[in-house]
Amino acid sequence: MDQTEKKVKLAVNGGISFGAKLNAKQLGVIAEHLIDGEELELTTFQQLYIEVPESKVEFVKGQFREAGVSCYPVGNYVKSLRTCNFCKGAEGEGMPVAIELNKRIAGKQVPFTLRPAYTGCPIGCGEPLVNDIGVMKVRDGYDLYIGGYAKGKIAQIGILIMEQLTPEQLYVAVEKIIDIYAEHGKKREPLFKFINRYGLENLKSQLVGYQNNK
């Protein structure tokens, strides 16, 4: 390999499930693309960063997909959905909904990296209240929070914007919020700052036709 060839950073994980996990096959295929001395970067958002030669990006992605490793772009995109680290639930905690939501939003281009999080119960192990978009399953519905931020003196809890949504209502609402942010957000403007500038009520007014719009 040409040592001067440009490298592309990929974010990878073992897919959406309760807990960040990789099996032996997945670890092996990732290790195949590490040169001696290279390291993997483990992020706080249940992803690993790996750099691969630009000319081999599609080939590597194909190998990862065959092994069940999910790949996402790095930068100003919607990150893959963070989920609970400790729960072992599935249907009861809405795992099929989390998988579908991730499929619909992960990798979308936005003004600044957007972090969505999901939790299957009010304990909130997936930290939905301190991420840009947070989803919490409560009984048989899904509560939606926006504008959380976890860092520094400006840390804040997300705003409960909609309650007890059905899965389809949840998908459409989250996609609409991301679309509005993508269209009207300024470059490198975090979601919580966008909400302050754009106006929470202005945003909420565009989310019509859903149950219990707060």
ZADREN-596570 format. One record per residue (C-alpha): x, y, z. Coordinates in steps of 0.001 Angstrom, whole numbers, padded with zeros to 6 digits, always signed. Layout:
REM ZADREN-596570
XYZ;...
END
This chain:
REM ZADREN-596570
+000000+000000+000000;+001165+003511-000829;+001913+005052+002575;+000975+008472+001196;-002505+007385+000128;-005277+009316+001798;-007141+007461+004510;-010826+007621+005323;-012124+007300+008866;-015086+004977+009399;-017218+004573+012495;-018104+000937+013092;-019972-001150+015634;-021744-004468+015948;-025133-003034+015038;-027960-001763+017205;-028679-003888+020264;-028841-003477+024013;-025202-003113+024911;-022188-002391+022718;-020982-005800+021594;-018683-007356+018997;-018277-011082+018399;-015073-012922+017455;-015817-012858+013714;-016463-009122+013785;-013308-008414+015774;-011299-010554+013386;-012418-008773+010223;-011748-005380+011818;-008263-006493+012891;-007480-007563+009302;-007482-003902+008301;-005159-002689+011041;-001475-002282+010260;+001021-003145+013026;+001185-000254+015454;-002205+001185+014487;-004875+001624+017125;-008652+001678+017233;-010343+004671+018827;-013246+003758+021107;-015813+006556+021298;-018330+007276+024032;-021101+006636+021515;-020620+002881+021185;-018493+003137+018050;-014943+002310+016996;-013039+004569+014611;-010849+002863+012032;-008915+004459+009160;-008717+002647+005823;-007138+003605+002472;-009490+005670+000333;-009161+003253-002587;-010343+000338-000428;-013273+001966+001379;-016036+000143-000505;-014188-003177-000353;-013687-002846+003399;-017318-001821+003929;-018387-004935+002036;-016259-007169+004222;-017609-005515+007339;-021207-005939+006201;-020632-009658+005561;-019382-010012+009142;-022330-008046+010558;-020305-004905+011290;-022217-001672+010715;-020383+001284+009117;-021221+004956+009467;-019635+008173+008180;-017595+010343+010558;-018154+014082+010776;-021265+016237+010482;-023744+013386+010297;-026348+011775+012509;-024478+009173+014546;-025768+005663+015062;-028299+005346+017839;-026866+004913+021314;-028773+002301+023322;-028814+000892+026855;-025555-000750+027909;-026952-003076+030526;-030474-004171+029533;-030999-007630+028064;-034507-006965+026773;-035785-007033+023216;-039459-006841+022293;-040546-005521+025701;-038056-002657+025594;-038734-001755+021976;-035559-003039+020337;-037236-003458+016910;-038210+000226+017102;-034658+001260+017988;-033290-000744+015041;-035781+000816+012621;-035175+004337+013924;-031423+003912+013498;-031942+002614+009953;-033914+005736+009071;-031670+008427+010540;-028058+007244+010989;-025676+008778+008469;-027885+011710+007451;-025897+014873+006824;-026517+017687+009309;-024837+021018+010204;-022999+019453+013142;-022580+015959+014555;-025951+014900+015979;-026164+012290+018725;-029426+010349+019123;-029964+008031+022092;-032578+005425+022981;-033578+003735+026206;-036122+000980+026722;-037371+002118+030124;-037470+005215+032393;-034185+004240+034124;-032538+005784+031072;-029271+003834+030769;-029006+004974+027140;-028783+008590+028401;-031569+010036+026213;-031887+013184+028342;-028352+014443+027716;-028124+013869+023979;-029380+015851+021003;-032371+013593+020414;-033528+011204+023097;-036177+008500+022978;-037517+006810+026106;-039995+003941+026028;-042581+004421+028758;-045214+001703+029027;-046470+001154+025477;-045439+004504+024012;-042339+006497+023191;-041428+009877+024716;-039303+012202+022619;-036732+014653+024018;-034603+017159+022110;-031761+019552+022903;-029902+017673+025611;-026203+018402+026033;-023732+016575+028282;-020573+018694+028282;-019209+021530+030374;-020935+024315+032244;-023596+024589+029563;-024765+021004+030057;-028537+020709+030029;-031348+018180+030074;-033345+017636+026914;-036840+019042+026526;-039767+016624+026488;-041433+017643+023246;-043835+014742+022559;-045233+011900+024647;-046565+008400+024122;-045933+008246+020402;-046546+005140+018366;-043495+003786+016528;-044597+005322+013214;-045303+008695+014848;-041862+008551+016438;-040075+007831+013160;-041828+010662+011326;-041314+013185+014148;-037590+012462+014501;-037051+012567+010755;-038922+015884+010561;-036802+017420+013334;-033608+016312+011592;-034845+017646+008235;-035643+021065+009766;-032235+021180+011444;-030473+020133+008226;-032256+022861+006254;-032071+025768+008699;-029103+025036+010970;-025872+026972+010581;-022571+025216+009915;-021190+023628+013112;-024230+024789+015116;-025138+022111+017706;-028801+021148+017858;-029431+022760+021250;-028084+026101+019993;-030152+025752+016838;-033289+025228+018940;-032530+028370+020958;-032051+030414+017791;-034810+028880+015670;-037321+028809+018513;-038779+025818+020296;-042352+026896+019575;-041496+027442+015923;-040126+023920+015752;-043076+022412+017623;-045546+024160+015333;-044189+022124+012434;-044707+018838+014249;-048446+018584+013755;-050794+015638+013733;-049191+013653+016554;-050629+012596+019894;-049973+014814+022902;-047815+017380+021150;-046399+019238+024158;
END
